[in-house]
């Protein structure tokens, strides 16, 4: 059964690549903000997760995540 766009958005949140990008962009943006580079910190916090979500939603097989234990939980 194909996933709806709402389901893809939900299961995108637990994709391992997305989690790595979210954590990495958080660390990078906190460092940049600590160094008082406001614009770079904002871009580092917002752009990578948005781009990663778009790519994962379009190209990833999220049905495997839906059937995983974590997917069943959410």
N, C-alpha and C positions, 0 to 999 in steps of 0.2 A: 504494500500500500504506500502510495506516494505521500510525502510530507507536505503539509500546507506551509505557506510562508510564515505563519505565526509559529508553527512547530519548528521550522528551520531556525528562526530567531532564538527560540528557547534552547534548542540543543546545541546551537553555536556557542553558547556560554560555557559549555563543559568540554569543548574540543581541546585536546592537549596543546596544540599549537597556539590556539587563542589564549589559553591560560599563560603560556610562556611569554607571549607578546605583551599581555596585560601586565604581568609582573615586571618584565624588563622595561617597559615604557614608564611604569610607575617609579622604578628606581632611577631611571635616567631623568625624568622630569623633576623628582625631588632634588636630585643633585643640582640640576640647572637652576631651579628656584632658589636653592641654598646659596648658589653663586650669584644670585640676583640677575639672572638672565631670564627675565619674565617671558618674553615672546618665545624664545627657544623652549622654555619649560612648558608653556602652554601647547606648543606644537608637538612636543615629545609626548605629552600626556594624551592628546586627542587624535592625532593622525594615525599612528600605527594601529591602535585598536580598531578604528573605523575601517581602515583599509583591510586589515586581517579579517574582520567580520564579513566584509563584502566578498572577499575571495573565498572564504570558507563556506559561506552560504551558497555561492554560485557553483563551486567546483567540488566540494567535499561530499562524501557519502555519509550523511548524518543519520541514516537509518540504522547503521551499526551502533551509533551512540544511543539511539532510542531504545534499542534492545539490550543495552548493557545494564548492569545493576544500578549504576548512577542515573542512567536515563530513565529507568523505571521509577526511581525515587522522585525525580523532578517531574 
